[in-house]
Amino acid sequence: MIEIWIPITIFAAFSQNLRSIYQKKLQKNMSNISSTYTRFLFGLPFVLIYFLFLYNFSNSKFLVSNINTTFLLYCLIGGISQIIATLLLLKIFKTNNFSVATSYSKTEPIQAAFFGFILLSDPISFIGLIGIIIGLIGIMITSIKKINLRINFFNLSVFYGLLSGSLFGLSAVLFRGASHSLFSIDYMLTSSFTLLIAIVIQTLILTFYILLTDIKQFYLLYFNWKDGLIVGFFGAFASICWFYAMSIQNVAYVRALGQIELIFTILASILYFKEKIIANEILGVLIILIGILIILFNI
């Protein structure tokens, strides 16, 4: 029998890919930071509705009374880490070493395994670790379109990529820890509440940031609200799935399976953006699938 976290993670990856497609459209009309802001601002109402629906039909009415310092601290640090990781990726977009640096940001699963073990004592089997590493190799092969053995792997863009992967991995582990700190086995409810608090924190931080740096972006958000709602909906649905999956399964395994998003991205490039697929992308996808299968058969 297939464990529930597996289809949920696949749904999360697919929805995240749809969000990225529409977010790419928004980036033509506004700044990168503002288009990123839409996933939080327009996603917040959907997350709130989802949480209230679950809470209304749940027996865990004591959930709010279980809020503790650990929960709030994990949500705060996790939310900030995710924002910084996203900003680092935006910096990478402007570098000449984009492909290599981006592939390094995909080291998130293996870094999440480290953070999960240190912070939450989440174990990773040797075979599971092998599967994660194989998936990472597939990601890197797919990302590097022109292999250059003379690439300087110690430049700033690669550092941004590694740090981005670290912060994404850290945030995911902290969100799992926050959900578990509420002392409830209703992980669907606790994960939705964790997501709600995290996205409120992120929305407030980015709201103040844009107010201080480029207030005119709010006008662009207003004029692009329809696309913003679509980004918010798919982003919220993806996050709901991610948070639930990470509450019931080791973050490293969830994020490793989540690499299947790259396959959806390539399909979108071919079918939607009419782009051509190249040989190393096919090879990379096959290697990613091998890594995923190793993980799934190991659990």
C-alpha positions in Angstrom: 0.0 0.0 0.0 1.3 3.4 -1.0 2.0 5.7 2.0 -0.1 8.9 2.0 2.9 11.2 2.0 4.0 10.0 -1.4 1.0 11.2 -3.5 0.8 14.3 -1.4 4.4 15.2 -2.2 3.8 14.6 -5.9 0.7 16.9 -5.7 2.9 19.5 -4.0 5.6 19.3 -6.6 3.0 19.5 -9.5 1.2 22.5 -7.9 4.5 24.3 -7.2 5.4 23.8 -10.9 2.0 25.4 -11.9 2.7 28.3 -9.5 6.1 28.8 -11.0 4.6 29.0 -14.5 2.2 31.8 -13.5 4.8 33.5 -11.4 7.1 33.6 -14.4 4.3 35.6 -16.2 4.1 38.0 -13.3 7.9 38.6 -13.4 7.4 40.4 -16.7 5.3 43.0 -15.0 6.9 43.5 -11.6 10.1 43.0 -9.7 11.3 39.6 -8.7 10.7 40.3 -5.0 7.2 41.5 -5.6 6.3 38.5 -7.8 7.6 36.3 -4.9 5.5 38.3 -2.5 2.4 37.4 -4.3 2.7 33.7 -3.3 2.5 34.8 0.4 0.0 37.7 0.1 -2.5 36.0 -2.2 -1.8 32.6 -0.7 -2.7 33.7 2.8 -6.5 33.8 2.4 -6.5 30.2 1.0 -4.4 28.9 3.8 -6.6 30.7 6.4 -9.8 29.2 4.9 -8.2 25.7 4.8 -7.1 25.9 8.5 -10.5 27.3 9.7 -12.2 24.4 7.8 -10.1 21.8 9.5 -10.3 23.5 12.9 -14.1 23.7 12.7 -14.4 19.9 12.2 -11.5 18.9 14.4 -11.6 17.5 17.9 -8.2 19.2 18.6 -9.8 22.4 20.0 -6.9 22.6 22.5 -4.5 23.3 19.6 -4.2 27.1 20.2 -3.6 26.5 23.9 -0.6 24.3 23.0 1.2 27.2 21.3 4.7 27.4 22.9 8.0 29.3 22.5 9.5 26.5 20.5 6.7 26.6 18.0 6.8 30.4 17.5 10.6 30.4 17.3 10.7 27.6 14.7 8.0 29.4 12.6 9.9 32.7 12.8 13.3 31.4 12.0 11.9 29.0 9.4 9.9 31.8 7.7 12.9 34.2 7.6 15.2 31.4 6.4 12.8 30.7 3.5 12.7 34.3 2.5 16.5 34.7 2.6 16.9 31.5 0.5 14.5 32.9 -2.1 16.3 36.2 -2.2 19.6 34.4 -2.7 18.1 32.5 -5.6 17.0 35.9 -7.1 20.7 37.0 -6.8 21.8 33.8 -8.6 19.5 34.7 -11.5 21.7 37.7 -12.2 25.0 35.8 -12.3 27.0 34.3 -15.1 27.3 31.0 -13.3 23.5 30.5 -13.1 23.2 26.8 -14.0 25.9 25.5 -11.7 24.9 27.8 -8.8 21.2 26.8 -9.1 22.2 23.1 -9.1 24.0 23.7 -5.8 20.8 25.2 -4.4 19.2 21.8 -5.1 21.4 20.2 -2.4 18.5 21.0 -0.1 17.5 17.3 0.6 20.9 16.2 1.7 21.3 19.4 3.8 17.8 18.8 5.2 18.9 15.3 6.3 21.8 16.9 8.3 19.6 19.5 9.9 16.9 17.0 10.6 19.3 14.7 12.4 20.9 17.5 14.4 17.7 19.4 15.4 15.0 16.7 15.5 17.0 13.4 15.7 15.4 12.3 12.4 17.3 9.2 11.2 18.4 8.6 7.6 19.2 5.1 6.4 22.4 4.5 4.4 20.3 3.3 1.4 18.0 6.4 1.7 21.1 8.7 1.8 22.4 7.0 -1.4 19.0 7.6 -3.1 19.2 11.3 -2.1 22.7 11.7 -3.4 21.8 9.9 -6.7 18.8 12.3 -7.1 21.2 15.3 -6.4 23.5 14.1 -9.2 20.6 13.9 -11.6 19.6 17.4 -10.7 23.1 18.7 -11.3 23.4 16.9 -14.7 20.0 18.4 -15.7 20.9 21.9 -14.6 24.3 22.1 -16.3 23.5 22.6 -19.9 27.1 23.2 -21.0 29.6 21.2 -18.9 32.7 23.2 -18.3 35.4 21.5 -16.2 37.1 24.8 -15.6 34.1 26.3 -13.8 35.2 27.9 -10.5 33.1 26.2 -7.9 34.2 28.6 -5.2 32.9 31.8 -6.6 30.1 33.9 -5.0 27.3 32.6 -7.1 28.0 29.0 -6.1 28.2 30.1 -2.4 24.8 31.7 -2.8 23.5 28.4 -4.3 24.8 26.3 -1.4 23.6 28.8 1.2 20.2 28.9 -0.4 20.0 25.1 -0.3 21.0 25.2 3.4 18.3 27.7 4.3 15.6 25.9 2.3 16.6 22.7 4.1 16.7 24.4 7.5 13.3 26.1 7.0 11.7 22.8 6.1 13.1 21.0 9.1 12.1 23.9 11.4 8.5 23.8 10.1 8.4 20.0 10.8 9.7 20.7 14.3 7.1 23.4 14.8 4.2 21.2 13.8 5.4 18.4 16.1 5.9 20.9 19.0 2.1 21.3 19.3 1.8 17.9 20.9 -1.1 16.6 18.7 -1.2 13.6 16.4 -3.6 15.4 14.1 -0.8 16.4 11.7 -3.2 17.7 9.1 -4.4 20.3 11.5 -1.0 21.1 13.1 0.8 21.4 9.8 -1.9 23.8 8.5 -1.6 25.9 11.6 2.2 25.9 11.3 1.8 27.0 7.7 -0.7 29.7 8.6 1.6 31.3 11.2 4.7 31.0 9.0 2.9 32.7 6.0 1.6 35.5 8.2 5.1 36.2 9.4 6.5 36.1 5.9 3.7 38.3 4.5 4.3 40.9 7.2 8.1 40.9 6.7 7.8 41.3 2.9 5.1 43.9 3.3 7.3 46.1 5.4 10.3 45.5 3.1 8.4 46.6 0.0 7.0 49.6 1.8 10.5 50.7 2.7 12.2 49.9 -0.6 9.7 50.2 -3.5 6.2 51.2 -2.6 5.0 51.5 -6.2 5.1 47.7 -6.4 1.8 47.7 -4.6 0.2 49.4 -7.6 1.5 46.7 -9.8 0.2 44.1 -7.4 -3.2 45.7 -7.7 -3.2 45.8 -11.5 -2.1 42.1 -11.6 -4.4 40.8 -8.9 -6.0 38.1 -11.1 -2.6 36.5 -11.9 -1.7 37.0 -8.3 -4.7 35.0 -7.1 -3.7 32.1 -9.4 -0.2 32.2 -8.0 -1.5 32.4 -4.5 -3.9 29.5 -5.0 -1.4 27.1 -6.5 1.3 28.3 -4.0 -1.0 27.7 -1.1 -2.1 24.3 -2.3 1.6 23.3 -2.8 2.5 24.6 0.7 -0.4 22.8 2.3 0.8 19.5 0.7 4.5 20.1 1.6 3.8 20.9 5.2 1.5 17.9 5.7 4.0 15.6 4.0 6.9 16.9 6.1 4.9 16.5 9.3 4.4 12.8 8.7 7.7 11.9 7.0 11.3 12.8 7.2 11.9 16.1 5.5 14.9 14.8 3.5 12.8 12.0 1.9 10.0 14.4 1.2 12.2 17.0 -0.5 14.1 14.2 -2.4 10.8 12.9 -3.8 9.9 16.5 -4.5 12.7 16.7 -7.0 10.1 15.1 -9.4 9.1 18.7 -9.9 11.9 19.0 -12.3 10.2 16.5 -14.6 7.0 18.6 -14.5 9.2 21.6 -15.2 10.7 20.0 -18.3 7.3 18.9 -19.5 6.0 22.5 -19.1 9.0 23.8 -21.0 8.2 21.5 -23.9 4.3 21.6 -23.9 3.7 25.2 -22.7 6.8 27.2 -23.5 7.6 25.2 -26.7 11.2 24.8 -25.6 13.5 21.9 -26.8 14.8 19.3 -24.4 18.4 18.4 -24.6 20.3 15.1 -24.0 21.6 15.8 -20.5 18.1 16.8 -19.3 16.9 13.3 -20.4 19.8 11.7 -18.6 19.3 13.8 -15.5 15.6 12.9 -15.3 16.4 9.2 -15.6 19.0 9.5 -12.8 16.5 11.4 -10.6 13.9 8.7 -11.1 16.4 6.1 -10.1 17.2 8.0 -6.9 13.5 8.4 -6.1 12.8 4.7 -6.6 15.7 3.8 -4.3 14.2 6.0 -1.6 10.7 4.7 -2.0 11.7 1.0 -1.9 13.9 1.7 1.1 11.1 3.1 3.2 
